[in-house]
Amino acid sequence: MSRFHRHRWSAVVVFGAGGWLVAMLVCSVLAAGSACAKDPAATVPALIEKYCLECHQGPDPRGQLDLAAVLQGPSAEYFAVWEDVTDRLRHREMPPADALQPSEVERQYLLDWYANSYVPSLQPRPAVLRPRRLSAVEYRNTMRSLFGFDLKVSIIEAEQTVAETSLVLKLLPTEPPGRSGFRNDTHTAPLTTLLWEQYSYLADVAIAELFSSARQAELFRLRQAADEAQLSFAEAESFLQTFVQRAFRRSLTPEQMDPFVVLPRDTPPLSALQTAIKRIVMSPQFLYRGFLVDRQRSGPQPVDAYELAERLSYFLWADMPDAELMEAAAAGTLFSEIELRRQIDRMVESAKSRTLATDFAYQWLTLGEVEKNNVQVPQAEAFRSQPLDFVHDLFLSDRPLTELIDSRTAFVNPFTRGFYGADARQMTKYTRAAGIEEEIVPNQRIVLEQTVERGGILTMPGILAMNDGPILRGVWILERILGEELPEPPPDVGQVPPQTAGQTLTFRQRFELHRSNPTCAVCHDRIDPLGFALQRYEGARYAAESEADTSGRLPSGETFADFQELKRLLVTTQRRRVIRNIVNQTMSYAICRKPAAGDQSAIEQITEQLLQTNGTYRELLLLVAMSMPFQQTDITESAATDSTGDH
């Protein structure tokens, strides 16, 4: 069964309060079908009244949800309800299977109303601030920056292997993606007893290493001691004053510092210092982001300078702010566009910004699938590292956003050079070391002159290999590049029938028979043109003389003869869809949550500005960092210690 047919199910629906409202609301809107009035704002209330209010109003409404209140309430208040409605409608979870089903035209009517009328009507509003636990990657990077060294496991590693050497990533579980689709969205990730024990063990290992003879330089640098051989209480407390502010990522008042800095005098200074350090790195102020934000004022407001520095550093580096960023926060200059642009340029040019590829793009573009489809390690690493180097270069070289789709730059090594024909001659000759059969080799940057069919991420060997076949390729382009969500295929969809005796049908012709089910055709009308356009790429290789039918027609009516023509459409007439998806994905990762109702106007504004200026990747980072969702918050008393909401 193909991966498309193994496509993820949405979370199991458990109808709690208001659950049946969603079903009734969907049915009522769809009942009017394509003949609905042109003004959805007038149509939807009438349909709710006709089909839903009999059960969902009054003092004891079904599901404890009064639909009359929905009709009268502000639209943003019910954004989550409408988001859930359209999501379930899109995935055909609603209406229930035994209920009257809408036509596809009716289904699309509601989805279009939601996207084109409802969402644009929402007013901007910052999300409520709730502390969020560091992800495993963020914790690893933060511990490394705080202590000055990485915690590693001892592994005998051969040249032809790739092994995880981080003790942190070996021990800590990988967080499941949050509602945003990213693992830094940890709002609902619990702090379990097992995880607490792992944090404790990692803290003990880091402290033991810090005070070992091999780390005296790091300890001396951190504590700024005049005499490495002696340690007084005053010196230990002086060290802790610096350490705790770095660990908590902000300037602290004496009242905030004293519980962590003032040492008991009935314990030797060294032992007391080690205990204090562990207390700091086991505290919620360290393990969570946003825990120490000033809550003196309530309601919507700009974040403070230290919170902005923290947001920026974890966005670009998945790491704590460095000294220069903290200085800018202390000076209050970080809110200036000039200073913010300067800091972003500096941070992108740092080696730490590699996480924009290895963490952000890796998850967005599902690049982990590349590794699963390659058994030989050096080849798998070549396929995996190529798109990562490419995306990193888009940020580092500040390229236009559409170069994700169409670029003349590629990154190649000896294991991928065969896909690049004469252009591979630009590479410096590789000489294998004596006694080594195969080894992992870094990529080299080349310019595509003869093999332009390889330009952009869509036709990289690893991407093609992990999406083997037209359906997987079409689904990947729709979801990852165009930002669409696809429903689960019917459970009885079956496989493409094999060639029967006497038949001379192509795969595409046989697939046309397979997709004759009208329910299947709705999605395949969007998937198939994109996937079959890549049919000249047999596996990961390009067959220029292939007789495969690569022509297609988009739902917009635009036609193309092959993938090169489709790619031109993606960067011209479909450019807005591509750029809006890039903006939405970047915003989701930056704010560590799925954008809500109040964030939609910011996403639209950034998209329009980037469209007008042919925006680049650094401009994208700047606009996101300057946006309302990134720079503002809503502080409420109830969120002070709640780690399960939006940050």
C-alpha positions in Angstrom: 0.0 0.0 0.0 1.4 3.4 -0.9 2.2 6.0 1.7 -0.7 8.1 0.3 -3.0 5.3 1.2 -1.3 5.1 4.6 -1.9 8.8 5.0 -2.2 9.9 8.6 -5.6 9.8 10.2 -6.6 12.9 12.1 -6.8 12.5 15.9 -9.7 10.3 16.9 -12.7 12.5 17.4 -14.2 12.4 20.9 -17.3 14.5 21.0 -17.2 16.6 24.1 -19.0 19.8 24.7 -20.1 21.2 21.4 -19.0 18.1 19.4 -22.4 17.6 17.8 -22.6 21.3 17.0 -19.8 20.8 14.6 -21.5 18.1 12.8 -24.8 20.0 12.6 -23.1 23.2 11.6 -21.4 21.4 8.7 -24.6 19.8 7.6 -26.6 23.0 7.8 -24.2 25.0 5.8 -23.8 22.3 3.1 -27.5 21.7 2.8 -27.9 24.8 0.7 -25.3 23.6 -1.7 -23.9 25.6 -4.6 -27.1 27.6 -4.8 -26.3 29.4 -1.6 -26.6 33.1 -1.5 -23.5 35.0 -2.6 -23.1 36.5 0.8 -22.0 33.8 3.2 -22.5 36.0 6.2 -26.2 36.1 5.5 -26.4 32.4 4.5 -24.7 30.7 7.4 -26.9 32.1 10.2 -30.0 31.2 8.2 -28.8 27.6 7.8 -27.8 27.3 11.5 -31.3 28.5 12.5 -33.0 26.1 10.1 -31.0 23.0 10.9 -29.3 23.4 14.3 -31.1 25.7 16.7 -33.8 23.2 17.5 -31.2 21.3 19.6 -28.5 23.8 20.2 -30.1 26.8 22.0 -31.9 27.5 25.2 -31.0 26.9 28.9 -29.9 23.3 28.3 -28.6 23.0 24.7 -27.3 19.6 23.4 -23.5 19.3 24.0 -23.8 22.4 26.4 -23.3 24.6 23.4 -25.8 27.4 22.6 -25.7 28.1 18.9 -27.7 31.3 19.3 -24.6 32.6 21.2 -22.4 31.6 18.2 -24.6 33.6 15.9 -24.3 36.7 18.1 -20.7 36.3 19.3 -17.6 37.8 17.7 -16.1 35.8 14.9 -12.6 35.4 16.4 -14.1 33.8 19.5 -15.2 30.9 17.3 -12.2 30.6 15.1 -11.2 27.2 16.7 -14.7 25.9 16.1 -14.7 26.9 12.4 -11.1 25.6 12.0 -12.3 22.3 13.4 -15.4 22.3 11.2 -13.4 22.8 8.0 -10.7 20.4 9.1 -13.2 17.6 9.7 -15.1 18.6 6.5 -11.9 18.5 4.5 -11.0 15.1 5.9 -14.5 13.8 5.5 -15.0 13.1 9.2 -18.1 15.1 9.1 -21.0 14.7 8.4 -21.0 11.2 9.9 -21.0 8.3 7.4 -24.7 7.5 8.1 -25.8 11.1 7.6 -26.8 12.9 4.4 -23.5 13.7 2.6 -22.8 17.0 0.7 -21.8 17.1 -2.9 -18.2 18.0 -3.6 -19.3 21.4 -4.9 -21.1 22.0 -1.6 -18.1 20.8 0.4 -15.8 23.1 -1.5 -18.3 26.0 -1.1 -17.8 26.0 2.7 -14.1 25.6 2.5 -13.9 28.6 0.1 -16.1 30.6 2.3 -13.9 29.9 5.3 -10.6 30.7 3.5 -11.8 33.7 1.4 -14.4 35.3 3.6 -14.2 34.2 7.2 -10.4 34.2 7.8 -9.8 37.7 6.2 -12.5 39.1 8.5 -10.6 38.2 11.7 -9.1 41.0 13.7 -5.4 40.8 14.8 -4.8 39.9 18.4 -1.8 38.4 20.2 -2.0 35.0 21.7 -2.1 34.4 25.5 1.4 33.9 26.9 1.9 30.4 28.4 5.3 29.0 29.3 6.5 26.3 27.0 9.1 23.5 27.8 12.3 23.4 25.8 12.3 20.8 23.1 15.0 18.1 23.1 17.0 20.0 20.5 16.6 23.3 22.3 17.6 21.7 25.6 20.7 20.1 24.1 21.8 23.4 22.5 21.0 25.5 25.6 22.9 23.2 27.9 25.9 23.3 25.5 25.8 27.1 25.4 25.4 27.4 29.1 28.2 25.0 30.2 30.5 25.6 27.2 30.6 22.0 26.0 28.4 19.3 24.6 27.4 16.2 26.5 28.5 13.2 24.4 28.4 9.5 24.4 31.5 7.5 23.5 31.0 5.8 20.1 33.5 4.2 17.9 32.4 5.7 14.6 33.6 4.5 11.2 33.9 6.8 8.2 30.9 5.2 6.5 28.5 5.5 9.5 26.4 8.3 11.0 25.8 8.0 14.7 24.1 10.2 17.2 26.8 11.3 19.7 24.7 13.7 21.8 23.9 12.2 25.2 20.9 14.5 25.5 19.3 13.4 22.2 20.1 9.8 23.1 18.3 10.0 26.4 15.4 12.5 25.9 12.4 11.3 23.9 11.7 13.0 20.6 8.7 15.2 21.0 5.7 14.5 18.7 4.8 17.4 16.5 2.4 19.8 18.1 -0.7 21.2 16.3 1.7 23.5 14.3 3.4 20.4 12.8 6.7 21.2 14.6 8.4 19.6 17.6 9.2 22.9 19.3 5.4 23.2 19.8 5.6 21.6 23.2 2.6 23.3 24.8 0.8 20.0 25.4 3.9 17.9 26.1 3.8 16.8 29.7 6.8 16.9 32.1 6.7 13.2 33.1 8.5 11.6 36.0 10.8 9.8 33.6 11.6 13.0 31.8 12.4 14.7 35.2 14.7 11.8 36.1 16.5 12.2 32.7 16.9 16.0 33.3 18.4 15.2 36.7 20.8 12.7 35.3 21.9 15.1 32.5 22.4 17.9 35.0 24.6 15.6 37.2 26.7 14.6 34.2 27.1 18.3 33.1 28.1 19.4 36.6 30.6 16.6 37.0 32.2 17.4 33.7 32.3 21.1 34.5 34.3 20.5 37.6 36.5 17.9 36.1 40.2 18.6 35.5 39.6 18.6 31.8 37.2 21.5 32.1 39.0 24.0 34.3 39.2 26.5 31.5 35.4 26.5 31.1 34.9 26.8 34.8 37.5 29.6 35.1 35.8 31.4 32.2 32.4 31.1 33.8 33.2 32.0 37.3 35.9 34.6 36.4 38.0 33.6 39.3 41.4 35.1 40.0 42.7 31.9 41.6 41.7 28.6 40.1 43.1 26.6 43.1 40.8 28.1 45.7 37.1 28.7 45.9 35.5 30.9 48.5 31.8 31.4 49.3 32.0 35.0 47.9 33.6 33.7 44.7 31.0 30.9 44.3 28.1 33.3 44.8 29.7 35.8 42.3 29.9 33.0 39.8 26.2 32.0 40.4 25.1 35.6 39.9 26.4 35.4 36.3 25.4 31.8 35.8 21.8 32.1 36.9 21.1 35.1 34.7 22.6 33.3 31.7 20.6 30.2 32.5 17.3 32.1 32.9 18.1 34.2 29.8 17.4 37.6 31.4 18.6 40.2 33.9 17.3 39.4 37.3 16.6 41.5 40.4 18.4 40.6 43.7 15.0 39.2 45.0 14.8 36.9 42.0 18.5 35.8 42.3 18.9 35.3 46.0 17.1 31.9 46.3 19.6 30.5 43.7 22.7 32.5 44.6 22.9 32.8 48.4 24.7 29.6 49.6 24.4 28.0 53.0 27.5 28.3 55.1 27.3 24.9 56.8 28.4 23.2 53.5 31.8 23.4 51.8 31.7 26.1 49.1 32.4 23.6 46.2 29.6 21.3 47.2 27.2 24.1 47.8 28.0 25.6 44.4 27.4 22.3 42.6 24.1 21.9 44.4 23.1 25.4 43.4 24.0 24.9 39.8 21.8 21.8 39.7 18.9 23.6 41.3 19.2 26.3 38.6 19.2 23.9 35.6 16.3 21.8 37.2 14.1 24.9 37.7 11.1 25.7 35.6 12.8 29.1 34.9 15.4 27.2 32.9 13.4 24.3 31.5 10.6 26.5 30.3 10.5 29.6 28.0 8.4 32.6 29.1 8.3 31.6 32.7 9.8 34.9 34.0 8.0 37.4 31.9 6.8 40.4 33.9 3.2 39.9 34.7 2.6 43.2 36.5 0.5 44.4 33.5 -2.3 42.3 32.1 -3.9 42.1 28.7 -2.4 42.5 25.2 1.0 44.2 25.2 4.5 44.1 23.6 6.8 41.4 25.0 9.7 42.7 27.1 13.2 43.0 25.5 14.5 39.7 27.1 11.5 37.8 25.9 12.0 39.2 22.4 15.7 38.2 22.5 14.7 34.7 23.7 12.1 34.3 20.9 14.6 35.5 18.3 17.4 33.2 19.4 15.3 30.0 19.6 13.7 30.9 16.2 17.0 31.3 14.4 19.3 29.1 16.5 17.1 26.8 18.5 19.4 28.0 21.3 19.6 30.5 24.1 20.6 34.2 23.4 24.3 34.9 23.3 26.0 37.8 25.1 25.5 40.2 22.2 21.8 39.6 22.0 21.5 39.9 25.7 23.3 43.2 25.6 20.9 44.5 23.0 18.0 43.4 25.1 19.5 45.2 28.2 20.1 48.4 26.1 16.5 48.3 24.8 17.6 48.6 21.2 16.2 45.2 20.0 12.8 46.7 19.1 14.5 48.9 16.5 14.1 47.6 12.9 17.7 48.6 12.2 19.0 46.7 15.2 16.8 43.8 14.6 17.9 43.5 11.0 21.6 43.7 12.1 21.1 41.0 14.7 19.3 38.7 12.2 22.1 39.2 9.7 24.7 38.4 12.4 22.8 35.4 13.6 22.1 33.9 10.2 25.8 34.2 9.4 26.6 32.2 12.5 27.1 28.5 12.3 24.2 28.1 14.7 21.7 29.1 12.0 22.2 25.7 10.5 19.2 24.7 12.6 17.0 26.6 10.2 17.7 23.7 7.9 18.3 20.8 10.3 15.3 21.6 12.5 12.9 23.9 10.7 13.2 22.7 7.1 13.9 19.1 8.1 10.4 18.9 9.7 8.5 21.2 7.3 9.7 19.2 4.2 9.6 15.8 6.0 13.3 15.2 5.1 13.5 12.4 7.6 11.8 10.2 5.0 15.0 10.5 2.8 16.9 8.5 5.4 14.3 5.8 5.7 14.5 5.1 2.0 18.3 4.6 1.7 20.1 1.7 3.3 23.7 2.5 2.3 24.8 5.1 4.8 27.1 7.3 2.6 24.5 7.4 -0.1 21.7 8.1 2.4 23.8 10.9 3.9 24.4 12.4 0.5 20.7 12.4 -0.3 19.9 13.8 3.2 22.5 16.5 3.3 21.9 17.9 -0.2 18.5 19.5 0.6 19.7 20.6 4.0 22.8 22.4 2.5 20.5 23.9 -0.2 18.0 25.3 2.3 20.8 26.6 4.5 22.2 28.4 1.6 18.9 30.1 0.8 19.1 31.8 4.2 22.8 32.3 4.2 22.9 33.8 0.7 19.6 35.6 1.1 18.0 34.2 -2.0 14.5 35.0 -3.3 11.8 32.7 -1.8 10.9 31.1 -5.1 14.4 29.7 -5.5 13.1 26.9 -3.2 11.3 25.8 -6.4 13.5 27.0 -9.2 17.3 27.6 -8.6 20.5 27.3 -10.5 22.4 26.4 -7.4 23.0 22.8 -6.3 25.1 20.9 -3.7 26.7 17.7 -4.9 29.2 15.1 -3.7 30.6 12.0 -5.3 27.5 10.0 -4.4 25.1 12.4 -6.2 27.4 13.8 -9.0 26.0 11.2 -11.4 22.7 13.0 -11.4 24.2 16.3 -12.6 25.9 15.3 -15.9 28.4 17.8 -17.3 27.7 20.3 -14.4 29.5 17.9 -12.0 32.8 18.8 -13.7 32.8 21.9 -11.6 33.5 19.8 -8.6 37.0 19.6 -7.1 38.3 16.1 -7.7 37.7 13.7 -4.8 40.4 11.3 -3.7 39.4 8.6 -1.3 41.7 8.1 1.7 43.9 5.0 1.7 42.3 2.0 3.3 38.8 3.5 3.2 36.2 1.8 0.9 33.5 4.4 1.4 33.2 7.5 3.5 30.8 10.4 4.0 31.9 13.3 1.9 30.8 17.0 2.2 28.8 18.6 -0.6 30.3 21.1 -3.0 28.3 24.0 -4.5 27.9 24.0 -8.3 25.9 26.1 -10.7 23.4 24.3 -13.0 24.1 25.2 -16.6 23.5 21.9 -18.5 21.2 20.1 -16.0 18.6 22.8 -15.4 16.0 20.1 -14.9 17.6 19.5 -11.5 17.0 23.1 -10.3 15.1 23.5 -7.0 14.3 21.1 -4.2 11.5 19.2 -6.0 13.8 17.3 -8.3 16.7 16.6 -5.9 17.5 12.8 -5.9 16.6 12.3 -2.2 13.2 14.1 -2.5 12.3 12.1 -5.6 13.5 8.8 -4.0 11.5 9.3 -0.8 8.4 10.2 -2.9 8.6 7.2 -5.2 5.7 7.4 -7.6 3.3 10.1 -8.9 0.8 10.0 -6.1 3.4 10.5 -3.3 5.0 13.2 -5.3 1.8 15.0 -6.0 0.7 14.7 -2.3 4.1 16.1 -1.1 4.0 19.1 -3.5 0.4 19.9 -2.4 1.0 19.6 1.3 4.6 20.8 1.7 4.9 23.4 -1.1 1.4 24.6 -1.6 0.2 24.2 2.0 -2.9 22.2 1.3 -4.3 19.5 3.5 -5.6 16.3 2.0 -8.2 14.0 3.4 -7.7 10.3 4.1 -8.4 8.2 1.1 -11.4 5.8 1.4 -10.4 2.6 3.2 -11.5 0.4 0.2 -9.5 2.4 -2.3 -7.3 -0.6 -3.3 -4.3 -0.6 -5.6 -3.7 0.3 -9.2 -4.7 -2.8 -11.1 -1.8 -4.7 -12.8 -1.5 -5.0 -16.6 -3.8 -7.8 -17.7 -3.2 -10.2 -20.6 -3.3 -8.5 -23.9 -3.4 -4.9 -22.4 -0.9 -2.3 -23.5 -1.9 0.5 -21.1 0.5 2.8 -19.5 0.6 3.3 -15.8 -1.2 6.6 -16.1 -4.0 4.9 -18.2 -4.3 2.1 -15.7 -4.5 4.7 -12.9 -7.3 6.6 -14.7 -9.3 3.4 -14.3 -8.3 3.2 -10.7 -9.5 6.7 -9.9 -12.8 6.4 -11.7 -14.6 6.6 -8.3 -15.9 10.2 -8.1 -15.0 10.4 -4.4 -11.4 9.6 -5.2 -11.3 11.9 -8.2 -11.9 15.0 -6.1 -8.5 14.8 -4.6 -6.8 13.1 -7.5 -7.7 16.0 -9.7 -5.4 18.0 -7.6 -2.7 15.4 -6.9 -2.3 13.6 -10.3 -1.3 16.6 -12.5 1.6 17.4 -10.1 2.8 13.9 -9.6 2.6 12.8 -13.3 4.5 15.9 -14.3 7.5 14.2 -12.7 7.2 10.9 -14.6 10.4 11.5 -16.5 12.2 11.2 -13.2 12.3 7.4 -13.0 13.2 6.8 -9.4 15.7 9.6 -8.8 17.1 9.6 -12.4 16.0 11.8 -15.2 15.0 10.2 -18.6 15.0 13.0 -21.1 13.8 10.6 -23.9 11.0 9.1 -21.8 7.7 8.7 -23.6 5.8 9.2 -20.3 2.8 11.5 -20.5 3.8 14.4 -18.3 1.1 16.9 -19.3 -1.5 18.1 -16.9 -4.1 20.7 -16.0 -4.3 22.5 -12.7 -7.7 23.1 -11.0 -7.3 26.7 -12.0 -7.5 25.6 -15.7 -3.8 26.2 -16.5 -2.2 23.5 -18.5 1.4 22.4 -18.9 3.3 19.9 -21.1 6.0 18.8 -18.6 7.5 19.5 -15.2 9.5 22.5 -16.5 6.3 24.2 -17.5 4.7 23.2 -14.2 7.6 24.7 -12.3 7.2 28.0 -14.2 3.5 28.1 -13.1 4.6 27.4 -9.5 6.8 30.5 -9.5 4.4 32.8 -11.5 0.7 32.2 -11.4 0.9 29.9 -8.3 3.5 32.1 -6.7 1.2 33.5 -4.0 0.2 30.0 -2.8 3.8 29.0 -2.6 4.9 32.1 -0.7 2.0 32.1 1.6 2.8 28.6 2.6 6.4 29.5 3.2 5.3 32.4 5.4 2.8 30.2 7.3 5.3 27.5 8.0 8.0 30.0 9.1 5.5 31.8 11.4 4.4 28.5 12.9 7.9 27.5 13.7 8.9 30.9 15.0 6.0 31.3 17.4 6.0 27.5 18.3 2.3 27.1 17.8 -0.3 26.8 15.1 -1.3 30.4 14.0 -4.7 31.3 15.5 -7.4 33.7 14.4 -5.5 36.8 15.6 -2.4 35.9 13.6 -4.0 35.6 10.2 -3.8 39.3 9.2 -0.1 39.3 10.0 0.5 36.3 7.7 -1.5 37.9 4.9 0.4 41.2 5.3 3.8 39.5 5.2 2.8 37.5 2.2 1.7 40.5 0.3 4.8 42.4 1.1 7.1 39.6 0.0 5.1 39.2 -3.2 5.5 42.9 -4.0 9.3 43.0 -3.3 10.1 39.5 -4.6 11.2 38.9 -1.0 14.2 37.0 0.1 14.7 34.6 3.0 16.3 37.1 5.3 13.5 39.6 4.6 11.1 36.8 5.5 12.9 36.3 8.9 12.9 40.0 9.6 9.2 40.4 8.8 8.3 37.5 11.0 10.4 38.8 13.8 8.8 42.2 13.5 5.2 40.9 13.3 2.5 41.2 15.9 2.4 37.5 16.7 6.1 37.5 17.4 6.5 40.7 19.3 3.3 40.9 21.2 1.5 38.8 23.8 -1.6 38.7 26.0 -0.8 38.2 29.6 -3.5 36.8 31.8 -3.3 35.7 35.4 -4.6 32.2 34.6 -1.7 31.5 32.2 1.0 32.3 34.8 1.9 28.6 35.4 0.0 26.9 32.5 2.3 25.1 30.1 -0.4 23.7 27.8 -1.5 26.7 25.8 -0.2 29.0 23.1 3.0 30.9 23.6 
